[in-house]
């Protein structure tokens, strides 16, 4: 296992897959690559699993079908681990957690987001599909707070803890679900009695956690949370629909007042060099958007984002077009990842025509 993990680190891979019946497989820049060698046997897979897994997590896997935890590979890297049963055998997926915090510039995050870190209260959501870099983005945001705000106590609730934050200017408390506290909602309830200024919720995965996060934001704390949604409108609908129908109107009113911003992101393969780059949609909760949330007209939020650049807002589609014009991502990725493919294709045709006219003029 040590050799496999060293390979992951040296190759800059994001994930290592251990599965019976095939050779160990790594994911590099979004693409899977099998390592040369024989297919793993059930005994070989279990041996690799036991080399990094405690008896407690093994027992949990036998009883519940899986266990999640994180561990350090010496000074080289940290990994988030998911152990599970598959066809009666053990399988493992290890995700490498980068050892260094990325800067705003390295992430490609718009500068307008930095202002959100100095809000006194409210709810900031970072959303996107699994593997889109939400954890890395949040870690970088919290690192900026840690380096610049000495007056704050920041509590994180994670499952598992991925990035370890040292105390810098801020005071940091990191609690791990299943180790320090039984679940997210219980951790949030307890956090309100622990003198927090800011709270990070690793995942708003159920009604109780969503409810507790909104309450924390209402009671004067700045709360960060993540959801597996794409786009601001879908995120707001996801939160609202988590509640019983007789509570949804009240939740929309709460969200309209406590929500500060929704940051949605995707990771896209680069064409200019190996690797992937993040693409963002930024929604800032203006009075106009707050009214749309209250009135259950989230389908109109996209229009406000398109015209809200002076507030620091931008659409995913405009961000994709910008990356394409800079030669960073392909035309196909722009079309495939866009929210409005028809409009995007028309825009690309306009750009192609303008480019052709420009080249003709130069000739």
N, C-alpha and C positions, 0 to 999 in steps of 0.2 A: 504493500500500500504506500509506503514511503516513496518508492520510486515513481509510482503513478502520480502522487501528489506533487512531487518535484517536477514531473513532466508538465502537469497542469500549470504550475507557476512559470516555468521556463518558456512555455509556448504561449502564455497569456490567454489560456483557455478560461471560459466562464464556468463550465460545468464538466463533471466527470460522471459517467454512467457505468454502474456495475450491474450486469444482468447475466443470468445463467443462459448458456447456449450461444453466446457471442463474446467476442473479445471486448475488453474495456474500451469505452468510447468517450472522446472528449468533444466539446463544442467550442470551436474557435471562430470568432467573428460571426456567430449565428449559424455556422454550418457544422454538422456532426462529422467526425473523422474517427474510424476505428483504428485502434493501435494494433500494429502487427503482432501476431502471436496467436496461440490457441484459444479456442472458445472456453469460457469459464464453466466449470462443473458446479453442481450444487455445493459440494464440499469447499471448492475454491472460493466461491462467492461468500459463503458463510465465514470462512477464515478471514477474508478481507474485511467483512462487516465487523467481526469480533475484535479486530485490531484497533478499531476506533470507537467502539460502542460500549457503553457501560451495561452491566447486567440489568440495571433498572430499565434502560431503554429497550433492551432485548426482550425483557418480560412484557413491557408495554406493547411492543410490536407483536408478540405472540397473542396477547389478549385483545388488542384493538386493531391489529392489522398494520400499524405504523407508528413511528415516533420521529419527532423533529428536534434537533439540537444544533449547537454550534461548537466548534473547537478550534484551537490554535495549532497550526503546523509550524512549531518552533517560532522563529522570528520572521519566517518567509511569508506567511499568509494566514488568514482565518477562513474557515469554511462553514457554510450552513449545510446541514446534513438532513436528508430525509431517508429513513430506513423503512422498508415496507415488505409485505409478503406478496408474492406474485407466483401463481401456479404452485403454491406450497413451498416455494423457495424464497430466499432473501434477495431483495434488490436494494440498491443504494443510488441516490443522486446527491452529489456534493457540488455546491455552488461556491466558487471562490469569491470571497469578500475582499475587494481591494484594500491594501494596507494603508494607503494614503488617501486623505480627503482631497477631492477635486475642487478646484476653484470655480467661481462663476464662469470664468472665461473658458476653462477646460470642459465644463458641462455644456456650454453654449446657452446658458440661461439668460434671458433678457434682464437688463439691469432694473427694470421696473419692479421685479419680484423682491429685490433687496429691501425696498422701502417697507414691504409687508412685515419684515422681521422686527420692526420697531413699533408696530401697532400695540396699543395697550391691552386689547382684548379681541375676541372674535374667533372664527373658525376658518382655517386655511386647509384646503384639501388638495392632495397630490394624487392624481389618478392615472390609470393606464393598465394595460393587460399585464399578466405575469411576465416577468423578465424584461420589463420596459425601463428599468433603472430608477424606479420610485425610491427605493431604499437609499441608493447612492445620492440622489437629489436631496432627500430629507437630511441625510447625514451631513452633506455639505452646507445646507441651510443652518443646521444646528451648530456646526462648527463656526460659522460666521458669528452667530449669536454668542457662542462661547468665547470667541476672541475679541468681541467688541462691547459686550454688555455685562459689566461687573455687578449690576444691581439686580440680576435675575436668578431665580432658582428654577431650573428646568428639569422636569420629571419625564422620563420616557418609559413606556410600557411596550415591550416587544416579545415576539414569539418566533424564534429565539432572539437574544441580543446579537446583532451582527457587527456593527461598528462600536468599538469601545471609545468613549469620549473621556479624556482626562480633564480634570478641573483646570480651567484656564482663568479667565476673568469671571465667568459664570460659575454657579454651583450646580453640578450635574448629579442627578439620581437616576440610575438605570435599573429597572425591575423587569425580570424575565417571567413570563407566564409559565406556570408549571414548576418553577423553581422558587421564586420569591412570592408569588401570588397565584391563586388558582385560575383566574380568568381575567379578561380585559375589563369587563364591567365592574368587577370587585376592585380591581386596581384603580380605576377611575374614581370610584366612590371614596376609597381611602386617600387618594391623592389630594382631594379637596381639603383634607385635614392636615396636610403635610406642608403647608405654606408655599404652594407653587406660584410662579408667575407665568410659566409656560408649561404645556403638557403635550407630549407626542404620543399618539395612539397608533401603534404599529399596524393595526388593521381593524377597520370598523366593519366587522364581519357579521354582527347580529343586532337585533333590535335593541337589546339592553345596552350594548356598547355605543351604538349610535345615539341613543337617548342620553346616556351619561356624558358623551362628548358635547352634545348640544347644551346640556345643563351646565357643564364646566365653562363653556364659552359665554353663556348667559350670565354667569356669576362673576365675570370680571377676569377671566384668564384667556391667554392666547393659546389656542389648541390647534395642533397639526394632526391630520389624519390621512389615511390612505383608503382608496376604494379601487376595485378592479373594474372601472368603467372608463369609457373614452368619450371625452367631450363634456362640457359644463352642463348642458341641458340633460343629458342622460344621467349625469351624476346626481343632480337635484331630484330627478324623477326616481332614481334608485333609492335615495334616502327617504323620500316621501312615501313611496310604495312599500317600504319596510314596515310602516305603521298600519294599524287597522284603519279602515275607511273612515270611521267616525272621528279619528284623531288627525287625519291628514291636513285638514284646513288649518288647524292650530300649528302643526309642524311647519307648514309653508310660511306662516306668519313668523314663527321663531327663526327659520332659516333666512328669511328676508332681512332680519335685523342682525343676526350674529355672523352670517357668512361674510368673510372678507374677500376670498378669492378661490377660484378653482384652477389648478395648474394640471393640465393633461399632457401626457408625453408618450412618445413611441421611440423605439430604437430602430434605426434604419441602416442597412449596409451602405458603406461608402464605396464610391467608384474611383476616387482620387488616390486612395491609399488603403491598405488593409485596416479593417476595423468597422465600427458602427458609430453613428452620431445620433444624438437626441433631437427630436422635433417636438415643439411645444405649441399648445394652445393656452392662452392666458385670459381668464375672465376675472375682472375686478367688479365687485358688487357696488355698482352705482345706484343712485335713487331710481333710475329707470329700470334697471335689472331687478332691483328689490320689488318694484311694483309688479313686474312680470312673474316673479316667484310667488308673490301673494295671490295674484289673480289666476294662478295655474295656467300661465301662457308661456311655458318654457320653450315651446317651439319657436318663439320669436327672439330668444336670447342670442342666437347666432347672428342675427341682423345687428343687434346692439354691439356685439363683439367686433363685427366688421367695421363699424363706424366709431369704435371707442379707442382708437390709437392714442388720443391725447390723454387717456387715463392709464395707458400702459398695456392696453389689451391688444391681442393679435389672434388671428385664426390659425388653426393647424394648416389649412390649405395655403395661406400666404407664406407661412414659415417654410413649407415644402417647396413652393415655387422659388423662394429666395435661395434655399440650399441647392436647387437644381441650376439656377442661374450662376451660382458660384462654382459649378462643376463638381459638387461634393456627392450628390446622389443622382441616380438614373431617372430618366423620364418615366420608366415603368413603375418605379417605386412611388413617384409623385402620384400617378394615377391610382395605383393599388391602395395606397394609404390615405388618400384624400377622403374628406367627408362628403364632398359633392363632386363626383367624378365627371359629370356632364359639364359643369361650369369650368372645372380644371382643364378638361380637354380643349374646350373653346379658348381658354386663356393660353394654353400651350400653342395652339394653332396661331393665335395672334402674335405670340412671341416669335414663332418660326417665320411668320410673314414679315414681321418687322426686321428680323435678322437678315432675311433674304433681300429685302429692300435696301438695308444698310450696306450689305456686301455689294449689291448692284451699283449703288451710288459711289462706293469707293473705287470700283473698277472704272 
